Amino acid sequence: MARDNDFVFMRRALEIAAECAKADEVPVGCVVVRNGEIIAEGGNRKERENNALRHAETVALAAAATGGWRTATCTSRSSPVRCAREQ
């Protein structure tokens, strides 16, 4: 069951990454999971918001923390992307 959920979580992260690519962002998506459920998600917004801190992971963690800043019981899944230095 947990393995099936991992595929669901990663699939959603990849969907978010595809949305980012359409918006001319680096295609990275991230979901934050608690107790087997996605509680927050985010995609790269650096170009759209002209803010180097708006990586998919920070966007998703900020969204997860709106209900309380403690996210220690959460995990995240991010879509893979090659570092700009490697491209």
Secondary structure, 3 states (H helix, E strand, C coil): CHHHHHHHHHHHHHHHHHHHHHCCCCCCEEEEEECCEEEEEEECCHHHHCCCCCCHHHHHHHHHHHHCCCCCCCEEEECCCCCHHHC
